[in-house]
Amino acid sequence: KTLKSMPTITTFRAIRGAKEQVATLKVALATLKTLGFEDLLENPSSLQTTFLLVDLEGKIPMEVYTAWISEKDRLKSDNKYPNLESFKIFYEKIT
């Protein structure tokens, strides 16, 4: 599976779907790391990272999305910026 073809989960009650999303995300990020794209995962100013994050944010349940917005604000206040790796850690933790 790819990140683009990952199904959209509309409610957090579909926990199985959310866990499948996390598994797909982990595999995709591990693949990117293996292929030498660590900078893509860690660089918040990368256009590809921005587009992937926007796409992923549209596929998660609304409750998780609002929590992710708060997490992004917290990261920014700590002078860190959201990236694919921080999204994966957050989403895995919340599911």
Number of C-alpha atoms within 10 A of each C-alpha: 11 10 16 10 8 17 15 16 18 15 14 15 10 11 13 12 18 24 14 13 25 19 15 17 23 16 15 15 20 14 12 15 14 10 9 10 13 14 12 20 18 16 17 18 12 14 11 13 19 17 11 16 17 11 15 20 18 14 19 22 18 15 11 17 16 13 14 19 13 12 16 19 15 14 14 12 10 9 8 13 16 23 20 20 18 17 18 17 12 16 20 16 9 11 13
